[in-house]
């Protein structure tokens, strides 16, 4: 499946994308704010590209797409909708460091949410982010998510300590 926006192409990851996933996940912010292994090794990128992400599509549980710029093909980031329960999905995303601050993540995430409303039996999309991940929160709010609360010590992060998380929701338009 492929989605297009004004500036981006969103598509399933392919074997040739292992290097860009590996390179992007060397970023300290991705390693701190997202649940990736630390250190993030090439075999971790291979497992995601070859196994995890295709399995998500095959089982209708996790729809992960890579976003690439139309003006040259640069990798922007990873965007996914993950089934949590009947009619409820979680929106997840991370962007390559050099692509942040240009509006690409909001553009890609909006396209994925729009696809979810149209193609999946979705009535609610949730967003979760570790407190302090203000970039993620800004994107969610730009998309219209309502920040519904803070969950105290929700997850132990890669630093080995529990952290608070924000949770938000977006209802079917």
LINHUWO-V747146 format. One record per residue. N is the residue number from 1. RES is the residue in three letters. SS is DSSP state (helix for helix, strand for strand, loop for the rest). OMEGA is omega in radians with two decimals (* if undefined). Layout:
N_RES_SS_OMEGA, N_RES_SS_OMEGA
This chain:
1_UNK_loop_3.12, 2_UNK_strand_3.02, 3_UNK_strand_3.09, 4_UNK_strand_3.00, 5_UNK_loop_3.14, 6_UNK_loop_-3.04, 7_UNK_loop_-2.98, 8_UNK_strand_2.91, 9_UNK_strand_3.05, 10_UNK_strand_-3.10, 11_UNK_strand_3.06, 12_UNK_loop_3.09, 13_UNK_loop_-3.14, 14_UNK_loop_-3.13, 15_UNK_helix_3.14, 16_UNK_helix_-3.12, 17_UNK_helix_-3.09, 18_UNK_helix_-3.08, 19_UNK_helix_-3.12, 20_UNK_helix_3.08, 21_UNK_helix_3.11, 22_UNK_helix_-3.11, 23_UNK_helix_-3.11, 24_UNK_helix_-3.06, 25_UNK_loop_2.98, 26_UNK_loop_-3.12, 27_UNK_loop_-3.10, 28_UNK_helix_3.12, 29_UNK_helix_3.09, 30_UNK_helix_-3.13, 31_UNK_helix_3.14, 32_UNK_helix_-2.99, 33_UNK_helix_3.14, 34_UNK_loop_-3.08, 35_UNK_loop_3.05, 36_UNK_loop_3.09, 37_UNK_loop_3.05, 38_UNK_loop_0.01, 39_UNK_loop_3.10, 40_UNK_loop_-3.06, 41_UNK_loop_3.12, 42_UNK_helix_-3.14, 43_UNK_helix_3.05, 44_UNK_helix_3.08, 45_UNK_helix_3.12, 46_UNK_helix_-3.14, 47_UNK_helix_3.12, 48_UNK_helix_-3.06, 49_UNK_helix_-3.05, 50_UNK_helix_-3.01, 51_UNK_helix_-2.96, 52_UNK_helix_-3.07, 53_UNK_helix_3.06, 54_UNK_helix_3.11, 55_UNK_helix_3.10, 56_UNK_helix_3.09, 57_UNK_helix_-3.08, 58_UNK_helix_-3.11, 59_UNK_loop_-3.11, 60_UNK_loop_3.14, 61_UNK_loop_-3.04, 62_UNK_strand_-3.09, 63_UNK_strand_-3.08, 64_UNK_strand_3.10, 65_UNK_strand_2.97, 66_UNK_strand_3.08, 67_UNK_strand_-3.11, 68_UNK_strand_-3.13, 69_UNK_strand_3.09, 70_UNK_loop_-3.09, 71_UNK_loop_3.06, 72_UNK_loop_3.02, 73_UNK_loop_-3.13, 74_UNK_loop_3.12, 75_UNK_strand_-3.14, 76_UNK_strand_-3.11, 77_UNK_strand_-3.10, 78_UNK_strand_-3.07, 79_UNK_strand_-3.07, 80_UNK_strand_2.92, 81_UNK_strand_-3.11, 82_UNK_strand_3.13, 83_UNK_strand_3.07, 84_UNK_strand_3.11, 85_UNK_strand_-3.10, 86_UNK_loop_3.09, 87_UNK_loop_-3.11, 88_UNK_strand_3.12, 89_UNK_strand_3.04, 90_UNK_strand_3.02, 91_UNK_strand_3.08, 92_UNK_strand_3.14, 93_UNK_strand_2.92, 94_UNK_strand_-3.10, 95_UNK_strand_3.05, 96_UNK_loop_-3.01, 97_UNK_helix_-3.08, 98_UNK_helix_-3.11, 99_UNK_helix_-3.09, 100_UNK_loop_3.04, 101_UNK_loop_-3.11, 102_UNK_loop_3.13, 103_UNK_loop_-3.11, 104_UNK_helix_-3.09, 105_UNK_helix_3.09, 106_UNK_helix_3.13, 107_UNK_helix_-3.13, 108_UNK_helix_-3.12, 109_UNK_helix_3.10, 110_UNK_helix_3.12, 111_UNK_helix_-3.14, 112_UNK_helix_3.09, 113_UNK_helix_3.11, 114_UNK_helix_3.09, 115_UNK_helix_3.13, 116_UNK_helix_3.11, 117_UNK_helix_-3.06, 118_UNK_helix_-2.96, 119_UNK_helix_-3.08, 120_UNK_loop_3.10, 121_UNK_loop_-3.04, 122_UNK_loop_2.98, 123_UNK_loop_3.14, 124_UNK_strand_2.99, 125_UNK_strand_3.12, 126_UNK_strand_3.06, 127_UNK_strand_3.13, 128_UNK_strand_3.04, 129_UNK_strand_3.09, 130_UNK_strand_3.08, 131_UNK_loop_-3.07, 132_UNK_loop_3.11, 133_UNK_loop_-3.02, 134_UNK_helix_3.08, 135_UNK_helix_3.11, 136_UNK_helix_-3.13, 137_UNK_helix_3.13, 138_UNK_helix_3.11, 139_UNK_helix_-3.14, 140_UNK_helix_-3.14, 141_UNK_helix_3.09, 142_UNK_helix_3.13, 143_UNK_loop_3.13, 144_UNK_loop_3.09, 145_UNK_loop_3.00, 146_UNK_strand_3.06, 147_UNK_strand_-2.98, 148_UNK_strand_3.12, 149_UNK_strand_3.09, 150_UNK_strand_3.10, 151_UNK_strand_-3.07, 152_UNK_strand_3.08, 153_UNK_strand_-3.06, 154_UNK_strand_-3.01, 155_UNK_strand_2.98, 156_UNK_strand_-3.09, 157_UNK_loop_-3.11, 158_UNK_loop_3.06, 159_UNK_loop_3.10, 160_UNK_loop_-3.12, 161_UNK_loop_3.05, 162_UNK_strand_-3.14, 163_UNK_strand_3.04, 164_UNK_strand_3.14, 165_UNK_strand_2.96, 166_UNK_strand_3.03, 167_UNK_strand_3.11, 168_UNK_strand_-3.14, 169_UNK_strand_3.06, 170_UNK_strand_-3.11, 171_UNK_strand_-3.13, 172_UNK_loop_-3.14, 173_UNK_loop_*
